[in-house]
Amino acid sequence: MIPAPKLAVIGKPVAARAALPVVTSNYESCKVTSDRLTDLQEWVRGQRAP
């Protein structure tokens, strides 16, 4: 197994308390998009069904 490269630090460090709302919002947006794509995929598959 090849070890993962170390992360590069860009900009100033941010406190977890300040980052949490942004991370939570990003996760929520990704979840909504994932759900929409899942629904779209099911709809497309339904269109192909006889």
Residue, then its C-alpha position, 0 to 999 in steps of 0.5 A: m500500500i502506498p502511503a497518502p501524501k501529506l496535506a499542504v497547508i494553505g492560508k491561516p489555520v481555522a478553529a474547528r468551531a469556525a469551520l464546523p458550520v461551513v463543513t456542515s453546510n457543504y455536507e448538507s449540499c452534497k447530500v441534497t445533490s446525491d439524493r437528487l441524482t439518485d432520484l434522477q437515476e431511478w427515473v431514467r431507469g424507469q423510462r427504459a423499463p418495458 
